[in-house]
């Protein structure tokens, strides 16, 4: 286990309060970074659907989704994260991307894109 993640012992309430405040601030920063990354991922998915549509490829690619899930499972295990929960998060990201892709396709069909 990394030195940063060992159980800490405290010498005072203030020390514990400071760690709590710093930890919550860092979590907030990470949350903001995650939302930025999710936004970037979704934007790239729009590019993917436009390229697939132009090339006449099917939008849904089960083998690609399976490949991504397998990769993420391996990373989850390597990092000691709950594989099932991370898999659910990936499913949610996939749904988000598919919904955005459907919007793009509807715009193209309606001639509004």
C-alpha positions as CSV (number, residue, x, y, z in Angstrom):
1,X,0.0,0.0,0.0
2,X,1.3,3.5,-0.9
3,X,2.6,5.7,2.0
4,X,-0.1,8.2,1.1
5,X,-2.9,5.8,1.8
6,X,-1.8,4.2,5.1
7,X,-4.1,4.7,8.1
8,X,-3.2,7.9,9.8
9,X,-3.1,8.5,13.5
10,X,-3.9,11.9,14.8
11,X,-2.4,14.0,17.7
12,X,-5.3,16.4,17.9
13,X,-8.8,17.2,16.7
14,X,-7.4,20.1,14.6
15,X,-5.1,17.7,12.7
16,X,-8.1,15.4,11.9
17,X,-10.2,18.4,10.9
18,X,-7.5,19.7,8.6
19,X,-7.1,16.3,6.9
20,X,-10.9,16.1,6.5
21,X,-11.0,19.5,4.9
22,X,-8.0,18.9,2.6
23,X,-9.4,15.5,1.6
24,X,-12.8,17.0,0.8
25,X,-11.2,19.8,-1.2
26,X,-9.2,17.2,-3.2
27,X,-12.3,15.1,-3.8
28,X,-14.1,18.2,-5.2
29,X,-11.1,18.9,-7.5
30,X,-11.1,15.3,-8.7
31,X,-14.9,15.5,-9.3
32,X,-14.4,18.5,-11.5
33,X,-11.7,16.7,-13.4
34,X,-13.9,13.7,-13.9
35,X,-16.7,15.9,-15.3
36,X,-14.3,17.5,-17.7
37,X,-13.1,14.0,-18.8
38,X,-16.6,12.8,-19.2
39,X,-17.4,15.8,-21.3
40,X,-14.4,15.2,-23.5
41,X,-15.3,11.5,-23.8
42,X,-18.8,12.4,-24.9
43,X,-17.5,14.9,-27.5
44,X,-15.2,12.3,-29.0
45,X,-18.1,9.8,-29.2
46,X,-19.9,12.4,-31.4
47,X,-17.0,12.3,-33.8
48,X,-17.1,8.5,-33.8
49,X,-20.7,8.3,-34.7
50,X,-20.3,10.8,-37.6
51,X,-17.3,8.8,-38.9
52,X,-19.3,5.6,-38.6
53,X,-22.3,7.1,-40.3
54,X,-20.2,8.4,-43.2
55,X,-18.5,5.0,-43.7
56,X,-21.8,3.1,-43.5
57,X,-20.7,1.3,-40.4
58,X,-23.2,0.1,-37.8
59,X,-23.4,2.4,-34.7
60,X,-23.4,-0.4,-32.2
61,X,-20.2,-2.4,-32.0
62,X,-20.5,-5.2,-29.5
63,X,-16.9,-6.4,-29.9
64,X,-15.6,-2.9,-29.2
65,X,-17.7,-2.6,-26.1
66,X,-16.6,-6.0,-24.9
67,X,-12.9,-5.0,-25.5
68,X,-13.4,-1.8,-23.5
69,X,-15.1,-3.7,-20.6
70,X,-12.3,-6.3,-20.5
71,X,-9.6,-3.5,-20.4
72,X,-11.4,-1.7,-17.6
73,X,-11.9,-4.9,-15.6
74,X,-8.2,-5.5,-15.8
75,X,-7.4,-1.9,-14.7
76,X,-9.9,-2.2,-11.9
77,X,-8.4,-5.4,-10.6
78,X,-4.9,-3.9,-10.9
79,X,-5.9,-0.8,-8.9
80,X,-7.9,-2.8,-6.3
81,X,-11.2,-1.3,-7.3
82,X,-14.6,-3.0,-7.2
83,X,-14.8,-4.5,-10.7
84,X,-18.6,-4.7,-10.7
85,X,-19.1,-1.1,-9.7
86,X,-16.5,0.2,-12.2
87,X,-18.2,-1.9,-14.8
88,X,-21.5,-0.2,-14.0
89,X,-19.9,3.2,-14.3
90,X,-18.6,2.2,-17.7
91,X,-22.1,1.1,-18.7
92,X,-23.4,4.5,-17.6
93,X,-20.7,6.3,-19.7
94,X,-21.7,4.1,-22.7
95,X,-25.3,5.0,-22.3
96,X,-24.4,8.7,-22.1
97,X,-22.4,8.4,-25.3
98,X,-25.1,6.4,-27.1
99,X,-27.7,9.0,-26.2
100,X,-25.4,11.8,-27.6
101,X,-24.8,9.7,-30.7
102,X,-28.6,9.3,-31.2
103,X,-29.1,13.1,-31.0
104,X,-26.5,13.5,-33.7
105,X,-28.1,10.9,-35.9
106,X,-31.6,12.5,-35.4
107,X,-30.1,15.9,-36.4
108,X,-28.5,14.4,-39.5
109,X,-31.8,12.7,-40.5
110,X,-33.8,15.9,-39.9
111,X,-31.3,17.9,-41.9
112,X,-30.6,20.1,-39.0
113,X,-27.0,19.2,-38.3
